[in-house]
Each structure stands twice: as structure tokens, then as C-alpha cells.
Amino acid sequence: MIGFCAVAPLGDATAKILGDTIPLVQLLLVRFAIQAVVLLPIIFGTGISLRMSPRLLRITFLRTVLHIIGIAAMFTSLRYLPLADAVAIAFVMPFIMLAFGATFLGEEVGPRRIAACTVGFIGTLLVVQPSFAAVGWPALLPIVVAFVFSFYMLVSRHIAKECDPLALQTVSGFMATPMIVVLLAFTWGRDDSFFGIVTPNATETWLLLAIGVLGTCGHLLMTWSLRFAPSATVAPVQYLEIPFATFFGWLIFSDLPNGLAALGIAITMAAGLYVLFRERRLAQPRPSEA
């Protein structure tokens, strides 16, 4: 999970660099096509089977659709927002997952976690506020990312122990690529920042390859973490993605969160970590009474 926290913001930073010159759908096509091409030889070399039951194929298809939507929303937000701000806003996700658990799974949510969620949401608003004042509605896109990836994480947890991570990511790449090609076919002829194909120069070509490789490695690391360790163990580690994003944002774009956003990031991180540690504590078995 630490590896994911380092790799994912670097992939996002690469997408932010290309966002001004490469259409969004082209970025998505390269991202998932490279995922399929890179992993397929590894699958053949290791002898891992790509066979899935009809049930797993349906769940993997849903996971792939969520993955495409989440990445599309994140890449779009990065055209307008500093890297650290976009990542920090998206970390409203633990609060959303807690709400999902209470609403859809009937899980009991105590007053302490409700209070922590409220505080964390206030922290997120502090990050959104200066960004919304500067760019408008795109500042809300990371919240869309949080909702989508909350479902994505739930689905990933559901099948992480039933399917090899390499096979899951390979099948997902081969599912996503034709979906995006069909989208390109329906929007062919449009020449804007979202649809269409442009010819990249040499530097852009290398950066496009980097997006695919970094995205593939990052989500493979995350899937492996969910396979080999309980989510309650690895989820708090994911908050390291925010300082990594802040570092890359400063190093590449000379962007740092302003005072209000930095305060919001700190509040969101503290509240989110409290919720996660509280979840883990409640999940531990209580000692039996004598």
C-alpha cells in the first residue's frame, strides 16, 4: 500500500502534465491498453489462468466500469486543481464508505464515528472552498472520484481473495480497452480536450507510456495489499498518498496548498485516521468474560 501511495500520485502528476495537450479519452485508452499489453506476457510467463466464472466476470466488468469513471473524473479534475488538493478532496472516501456500510449493510455507526465524519467533511470543505472559488464546479470532481472509488474498493475487497491480482488487472485491461474504443468511435470527429485523438510528440509519447505503466503498477500494488492483508490494516496507510501528492505537486508544478487548504487537509487526515482506527478497534474480538 505504501508503494501504491507513491506510484499513484506520480501517475496523476503525469496525467496533469498531459492534460493540456492530450484529449481525456486518449489518455484513458492508453492507460488501459498498456495495462493489458504489459501484463499479458507476465500472465503467460507465470502460467496464471485468466479463466473466470460468469459471476467473477460480471463483478470484474462492474469493477472495470467504476475504474474507468473514477480515473476519468480524477484526470479531469487535475486539469483545474493542484495535485495535492485533488487527492486530499478525494479522501472523503472513508466517510462515504462508512455511510455505505450503515445504509446498505446495516452496520452500526456510533456517535464517535459520526462526529469524526462530520469533522472530516468540514476539513474537506476547507480544501474545496479556495479551489471552488478559483475554478468552480471542477473542484467537486474529486468528490465524484471518492464516491466511485468507494464502490470500486468494496468490489475489489469482494473478489480480491478469489482471483489472482495479475489476472484481475489483465482481464480488466482487456475489458476497458474495447469500451473506450467504442466511445471513441461514437465521438469520432470531435476535436476538443475530452474526445478525439492527437499525435503526441516524443516527450508526450514517453509520458503516455508512463501513465500506463504507473497506473498498472499502482493498482496492482493496491490489489495485492487487499489480498494479503486485512483492509483495516492497510487502509490507514493510504493516507500517505496525500504527502506524496503534495511533494510531487511542489516538485513538478511548484504548487503547495494555501493555508486554508492545508488546514483542511490536516483535519481530513486526522478525522479519517480516527475513523479507520476506530473501525479496526471495533472489529477486534472482545475477550470472553470469565
N, C-alpha and C positions, 0 to 999 in steps of 0.2 A: 504493500500500500504506500510506503514511503517512495518507492520507485515511481508509482503512478502519480503521486503528488508532485514529483519533479518533472516527469515527462509531459503530463497533460498541459500544464501552463505553457511549456515551451512550444507544444503543438499549437495552442491557442495564439501564442505570440506570432508564430509563423503565419497563421491564417489572418491575423490582423495586418501583417505586412502586405499580404497579397490582396487584402480586401478592396483596395482602391483600384486594382487593375484586372483582377480575375473575377468573372461572374460567380455568384454563390453556388449555382448548380454544378458548374465545372469543378469547383473546389470539392463539393460532395462526391462527385463522380470519381475524381482522382483518389480521394480519401478512401473510399470503399473498394475501388478496383485494385489499388495497391495492397489493401488488406488481403484480398482474395489471392492475388498473384504471389505475394510474399509468403503466405502461409501454406499454399498448396504443396510446394516442394518439401517443406518440413513434414507435412502430413504423410506424403509418400515415403519419405526417408525414415520416418519413425514407425510406419505401419499402423498409425492410428486410423480407426474406421470413421468414415463420415456418415455411416448409416444412422438414421434416427427413426424412432417410431412416429406414426402420424401425429400423436399427441405432442411429442417434442418438437416436431416440425412446425406445428401450429403456434406453439409457445415461442419458438425461435423467430418465426415470422413477426409475431407481435413485438418481440424484443427488438428486432431489426427496424421496424417502423418507428418505434419510440426513439431508437438510436439516431435515425436519420433526422427526425423532427427536432430532437434535442440539440444535435450538432448544428443544424441549420439555424436554429434560434440563437445559439451561442456565437456562431460565426457572424451573424447579422449584428448582434449587439456589439461585437468587437469593432465594427466599423465606426461606432459612435462613442464608445465608452473606453476609459482607461482599463488596462488588463486587470489590475487588482480590484477595481470597483466592480467589474462584471463578475469576476469569480466570487467576490465577497457577497454580492447580492444573491447569487445562486445558492449560497449556503443557508438560505432559508429552508433548504430541503429537509433537514432533520425535523423541523417543526411541522412541515407538511406531512412527513411520514408518520409522525406521532398522531396527527389528526386523522390520517387514513386508518391507522390501527384502531383508533377509538370509533370511527364511523363505520368502517367496513368489516372489521374483525371482532368488534365488540370488546376490545381491550380496555381495561380500566385505566383512566388517566387521573392521577391525583392532583390536588391543588398546587403542589410544588412544581410539577412539570407544566401545568397550565400557566403558572406565574412566570416560569422560565421562558416558555414560548412567547408570552406577551412581551417580556423584556427583550428577547431576541428579535421579535418582529419590529419593535421600536428601534433597535440597533440597525436593522435592515433599512428602515425608513430614513435613518440618518445618512446612510450611504446613498440611497436613491435620491434624496432631496436635492443635493447640489447637481447630480447628474441629470435629473429630470429638468431642473431649471436651465441647464445648458443645452440639452439635446431633445427634450420632450419625450414622447412615447417610447423610443428605443431603450430608454433607461429601465423600462419594465420588462424587457425581453428576458433578462436573466431569471426573473421570477417564473416566466414560462418554462425556461430551462429547468428550474427547480421542480416544478410540477411534473414535467415529462420524465426527468431522470429519477424522480421518486418512484414512479411506476416501473421504470427501467430497472432500478435496483431491486424492487420487490420481485420482478420476474427473474432477474439474474440469480437472486437467492434461491428462488423456487427450483431452478434447474441446474445450479452450479455443481451439485454433487451427483447429478445424473448423467452429465455429459462432459467429456473432456474439454477443457478451455480452448485448446487449439482447434478442435473440431467445431466447437460452437462459434468461434470467431471466423473460421473459414467459411462455414455454411452461411453465416450472417453476411459476409462479404459478397458471396455469390448470389444471395437474395437481394441485397441492396443495389448492386450494380445494375441489373436489368430494370429495377424500379426507377432508378434515376435516369437511365437511358430513355425509358418511355416518357418520363416527364420532359426530357429534352426534346423528344420528338414532337410532343404536343405544343411545345413553346418555341419550336424552330422558327427562326426568322426574327425573333425579338432580339434587340441589341441594347441591353441595359445591364445594370450591376447585379441582377439576380439570375437572369436566364441568358442562354447563348454560350458560344464557345469562342475564345480568342486564342491566338497563337502566342504562347509565352516566349520571352527571351531566355537566354541561357541561365541567368540568375533565377528567374521565376520558375524555370523547369526544375532546378535543384530544390527550390523551396517547396514546390508541389510534391516532389518525391519525399521530402522531409515530413510534410503533413501526413502523408500516408503511412510512413514508417513509424513516426512518433505516435500517431493515433492508434495504430495497430498494437504497438508495444505497450502503450499506456493502458488500454482497456484489457489487454491480455493479462497484464500485471494485476489489475483490479479483480478480474475474474479468478485468477489464481488465488488471490488473497481470500476471496469469499469461499473458495473450495477447501483451503487448508486451515482456515481459522474462523471462529465464530464472528459474525458481523459485529457483535457488541465489542469485540476486541479490536478490530481493525477500523471501525467507523471513527473513533476519536482521532486516529492518526491522519485521517483525510483532511483535517483542518490545517495540516502543514501545507496544503495546496495554496492557501492564502499568502503566507510569507514567501513561498516560491514565486507566486504570481507577482507579488509586489517587487521582488528582486528583479525578475525578468522585465517587468514594466519599466523599472528605473534604468536597467542596463541597456535595453534596446530602444525605448521610446522616451527616456528621461521623464517618465510620469511617476508621480507619487501622489497618494491620496491626500486631499486637503485635511485640515484639522477636524472638520465635522465628519467627513467620511472615515478618517482614521479612528475617531471615537466610536462611530457606528460599527466598524469592523471589529474593534476590541469587544464591544458589548455583544455583538452577534456571536463571536467565537466563544466568549465566556458562557453565554446562555446555552449555546449549542452543546458545548462540552459538558455542562451541568446535566442537560437532558440525557446525553448519551451515557454518562457515568451513573446517573440515577437509573436508567434502564438496565444497565448491567448489574447494578446492586440488587434491583428488584428481581432480576432473573436468577440470582444465585439461590440455591436451595437453602431453606432455613434449617438450622439444627433441630433435630427432633427433641421434643420435650421429654424429660426424664420421667 
